[in-house]
């Protein structure tokens, strides 16, 4: 874990430079960002397909992420933001910005500080297959219909939250009902 969000920002900046074809180094002399820790690239396109930003923010206080930082990564398939104490998103730069990433299949937001308001924002991420919201601040009743637009979702983890019950509205897909039964 790092002392502040400097590392988080640095990883993003250097990966962005890689995406744009900039030949600067990552501060350690490496010019090929596909060789950097926490970055995975496609063997065929050379584009960034996975960012592992687990525990990159070590600050005590919750903070708000500008999700539009990730929109240049058009080939991104996996984004792991586990354990960063993120409470939400910068206004007008929220998680719905990630809906522009048509290849995003895995999103890990576990062990952060998200509350129930994140659920309605997730509806635009229709390409997701795996969503991890484990250990956040979800509480009370959760309307399962919030997940209906995630048609490709195969894995959903919402354990270790304070959810009292799931409300199953008329027309809710059976797939989501089955996933929720096994994950919380």
C-alpha positions as CSV (number, residue, x, y, z in Angstrom):
1,X,0.0,0.0,0.0
2,X,1.3,3.5,-0.8
3,X,1.3,6.6,1.4
4,X,-0.9,8.6,-0.9
5,X,-2.5,8.6,-4.3
6,X,0.7,9.6,-6.1
7,X,1.4,6.1,-7.3
8,X,-2.2,5.7,-8.5
9,X,-1.8,8.9,-10.6
10,X,1.7,7.9,-11.8
11,X,0.5,4.5,-13.0
12,X,-2.3,6.1,-14.9
13,X,-0.1,8.8,-16.5
14,X,2.6,6.3,-17.6
15,X,0.0,3.9,-19.0
16,X,-1.6,6.8,-20.9
17,X,1.7,7.8,-22.4
18,X,2.1,4.2,-23.5
19,X,-1.3,4.2,-25.0
20,X,-0.5,7.4,-26.9
21,X,2.9,6.0,-28.1
22,X,5.0,8.4,-26.1
23,X,8.6,7.1,-25.6
24,X,9.1,8.5,-22.2
25,X,10.0,6.1,-19.4
26,X,8.1,5.1,-16.3
27,X,10.7,6.7,-14.1
28,X,12.6,3.4,-13.8
29,X,13.9,3.4,-17.4
30,X,11.3,1.1,-18.9
31,X,9.8,2.5,-22.1
32,X,7.5,-0.5,-22.9
33,X,4.5,-0.1,-20.6
34,X,3.5,-3.6,-21.4
35,X,6.4,-4.7,-19.3
36,X,5.4,-2.7,-16.3
37,X,3.8,-4.1,-13.2
38,X,0.1,-3.7,-12.9
39,X,-0.3,-3.3,-16.7
40,X,-1.3,-6.1,-19.2
41,X,-1.3,-5.6,-22.9
42,X,-2.8,-7.6,-25.8
43,X,-0.2,-9.8,-27.6
44,X,-1.8,-8.9,-30.9
45,X,-2.6,-5.1,-30.6
46,X,-0.1,-4.1,-28.0
47,X,-2.9,-2.0,-26.3
48,X,-3.6,-2.0,-22.6
49,X,-6.2,-4.6,-21.7
50,X,-5.9,-4.8,-17.9
51,X,-5.0,-2.4,-15.2
52,X,-4.3,-3.7,-11.7
53,X,-4.6,-0.8,-9.4
54,X,-5.1,-2.8,-6.2
55,X,-4.3,-0.8,-3.0
56,X,-2.6,2.0,-4.9
57,X,-4.2,4.7,-2.6
58,X,-3.0,4.4,1.0
59,X,-4.7,7.5,2.4
60,X,-6.9,7.5,5.4
61,X,-9.8,9.4,3.9
62,X,-12.2,8.4,1.3
63,X,-11.9,10.1,-2.1
64,X,-13.8,10.5,-5.4
65,X,-12.4,9.0,-8.6
66,X,-12.6,10.7,-12.0
67,X,-13.6,7.6,-14.0
68,X,-13.0,9.4,-17.3
69,X,-9.3,8.8,-16.7
70,X,-9.9,5.3,-18.0
71,X,-11.8,6.2,-21.2
72,X,-8.7,6.4,-23.4
73,X,-8.1,2.7,-22.8
74,X,-10.6,1.5,-25.5
75,X,-9.3,-2.1,-25.4
76,X,-9.5,-2.4,-21.6
77,X,-11.1,-5.7,-20.5
78,X,-10.2,-5.7,-16.8
79,X,-10.1,-2.9,-14.3
80,X,-9.2,-3.7,-10.7
81,X,-9.6,-0.9,-8.2
82,X,-9.8,-3.1,-5.1
83,X,-8.9,-1.5,-1.7
84,X,-8.5,2.1,-2.7
85,X,-11.1,3.7,-0.2
86,X,-13.0,5.2,-3.1
87,X,-16.3,6.7,-1.9
88,X,-17.7,7.6,-5.3
89,X,-17.0,9.5,-8.5
90,X,-16.3,13.1,-9.4
91,X,-19.5,14.8,-10.5
92,X,-20.1,14.4,-14.3
93,X,-17.1,12.1,-14.5
94,X,-18.7,9.0,-12.9
95,X,-18.6,5.3,-13.5
96,X,-21.1,5.7,-16.4
97,X,-18.1,7.0,-18.4
98,X,-16.8,3.5,-18.4
99,X,-19.7,2.5,-20.6
100,X,-17.6,3.8,-23.4
101,X,-15.3,0.8,-22.9
102,X,-17.1,-1.8,-24.9
103,X,-14.6,-4.5,-24.0
104,X,-14.7,-4.1,-20.2
105,X,-15.6,-7.5,-18.9
106,X,-14.2,-7.5,-15.3
107,X,-14.7,-4.7,-12.8
108,X,-13.4,-5.1,-9.3
109,X,-14.6,-2.3,-6.9
110,X,-14.3,-4.4,-3.8
111,X,-13.1,-3.1,-0.4
112,X,-13.9,0.5,-1.1
113,X,-16.4,2.9,0.4
114,X,-19.2,2.8,-2.2
115,X,-22.8,3.1,-1.0
116,X,-26.1,2.1,-2.7
117,X,-25.9,5.1,-5.1
118,X,-23.3,3.2,-7.3
119,X,-25.9,0.6,-8.3
120,X,-27.9,2.8,-10.7
121,X,-24.6,4.0,-12.3
122,X,-23.6,0.4,-13.1
123,X,-26.6,-0.2,-15.4
124,X,-24.7,1.3,-18.3
125,X,-21.8,-1.2,-18.1
126,X,-23.6,-3.8,-20.2
127,X,-20.4,-5.6,-21.3
128,X,-19.5,-6.7,-17.8
129,X,-19.2,-10.4,-17.1
130,X,-17.8,-10.1,-13.6
131,X,-18.6,-7.4,-11.0
132,X,-17.1,-7.3,-7.5
133,X,-18.7,-5.0,-4.9
134,X,-17.6,-7.1,-1.9
135,X,-16.9,-5.2,1.3
136,X,-18.3,-1.8,0.5
137,X,-21.1,0.2,2.2
138,X,-24.1,-1.2,0.5
139,X,-27.0,-1.5,2.9
140,X,-30.7,-2.0,3.4
141,X,-32.8,-3.3,0.6
142,X,-31.4,-3.9,-2.8
143,X,-33.7,-4.0,-5.9
144,X,-32.3,-6.8,-8.0
145,X,-33.7,-5.0,-11.1
146,X,-30.7,-2.6,-10.8
147,X,-28.6,-5.4,-12.4
148,X,-31.0,-6.4,-15.2
149,X,-29.3,-4.4,-17.9
150,X,-26.1,-6.3,-17.2
151,X,-27.1,-9.1,-19.6
152,X,-23.7,-10.7,-19.9
153,X,-23.0,-10.7,-16.1
154,X,-21.9,-14.2,-14.9
155,X,-20.3,-13.4,-11.6
156,X,-21.5,-10.9,-9.0
157,X,-20.0,-10.6,-5.5
158,X,-21.8,-8.3,-3.1
159,X,-20.8,-10.1,0.1
160,X,-19.6,-8.4,3.3
161,X,-22.1,-5.5,3.0
162,X,-25.0,-4.6,5.2
163,X,-27.8,-5.8,2.9
164,X,-31.0,-6.7,4.7
165,X,-32.9,-8.1,1.8
166,X,-33.2,-8.3,-2.0
167,X,-36.3,-6.9,-3.6
168,X,-37.2,-8.9,-6.7
169,X,-39.4,-6.8,-9.0
170,X,-41.7,-8.2,-11.6
171,X,-39.7,-8.9,-14.8
172,X,-36.3,-9.4,-13.0
173,X,-34.2,-11.9,-14.9
174,X,-33.8,-15.4,-13.4
175,X,-30.0,-15.2,-13.9
176,X,-29.6,-12.3,-11.5
177,X,-31.8,-13.9,-8.9
178,X,-29.7,-17.1,-9.0
179,X,-26.4,-15.2,-8.7
180,X,-27.6,-13.2,-5.7
181,X,-28.7,-16.3,-3.9
182,X,-25.2,-17.6,-3.9
183,X,-23.1,-14.5,-3.4
184,X,-24.4,-12.8,-0.3
